Amino acid sequence: MAKVNPIQLQKHLKGVDYPASKEQLIQHAQKQGADDTAISVLNQLPDEEYESPTDVSEAVGDIE
């Protein structure tokens, strides 16, 4: 399993309007130039609405 730097991931998600779906997070990160590892990690998140950057970080921590 590839690890992603949580700080770097949040930089790619800066400006996301929360709540956001998994798909919205992926699209935003791609527009911000996220690398394949970051996109791969986001793809593994549960398909749900995320209320805040903290929710995303917790979900990423659960899959790593």
N, C-alpha and C positions, 0 to 999 in steps of 0.2 A: 504494500500500500504506500503510495507516494504521500509524503507529508507536505503540507503547505504552511507557509509562515502566516499566522493569523493577522499580524499587522499588515503584511502585504496584501492579504485577501481583503481586508477592510478598506485599504486604499483603492482597490479596484471597485469596491462597492460604494465609494463615497458619492453622495448625491442621489442615492436610491430613495424613492418615495415609499416609505413604509406605511401600512403593511404592504409587503411584496411577496409575490409567488416565487416559487423556485425558478420558474421559467423567466420571470422578470429579472431575478438576480443574475442568472446566466447571461441573458442578453446584455444587461448593463455591464457586467464584468468584461464581456467580449468587446464591447464598444470602448472600454477603458484600457484595452490592451492586455488583459490578463493572459498568462501563459497557459499551456495545455494542462499543467498540473493543477492550477487553480480551477480551471473549467471542469476538469475531471472530478475534483472534490465536490464542486457545486452540483454536478450531475448525480452524485451519490446521496444528496440530501433527500429527506422525505418530501414527498410532493404535498406541501402545505403552505399556508400563509405564514410569513415571518413578520413579527411585529416590530422588531428593532435589530440593530447590528448585534446586540448581545444574544438574541435568539439564534442568529445565524452562527455566531461563534460557538455557542453551546452545541448546536446541531453538528457542526464540523468536528468539534471535539468528540462527540459520540461516535462518529464513523471512523475516526483515526485511531 
